[in-house]
């Protein structure tokens, strides 16, 4: 499956987490929630979403808190 068009399930699998973990990160503001293309449309995630998800997991393993990870991601977004 192309990295620029992942469902939440595919994104979670590629990032080595569960779907609920992706949703948790979205609620915490660490990952963006893409727009639905229409009422019944499936949200699609891209390459940057996967990059952020993998970064979050690596940073957690390195001992960073979710708050610290959010600050690091904010720095990337301003660059």
Buried (B, 14 or more C-beta within 10 A) or exposed (E): EEBEEBBBEBBBBBBEBEBEBBBBBBEEEBBBBBEEEEEEEEBBBBEEBBEBBBBBBEBEEEEBEBEEBBEBBEEEEEE
